[in-house]
Amino acid sequence: QVQLVESGGGLVQPGGSLRLSCAASTINPSNYVMGWYRQAPGKQRELVATIFSTGITNYADSVKGRFTISRDNAKNTSLQMNSLQPEDTAVYYCNARGIFNTYWGQGTQVTVSS
């Protein structure tokens, strides 16, 4: 059973920072394109950032320059989020996309509010 477990969400004030982590079990993240998506209330799930096994990264325009995706080790993928704004409020999901399978985590809530 593949598991992606997110952690690090919470409540933060505008301008603050959070670091999300995704721990993978039973799969080797280096064999997958790892990504972070988010879904705000009433909106569709959207791509935030991806990282390929080569280290190449892609970001949504709305988070460029503020968020950084990285592979911490063989099992963990992180999303460093700086200068958070209320519009970043959403449930954030970890994603692993392979040639044959795609896996999702259960999501972690990020709320940006004063």
Order of alpha helices (4+ residues) and beta strands (2+ residues): beta-beta-beta-beta-beta-beta-beta-beta-beta-beta-beta
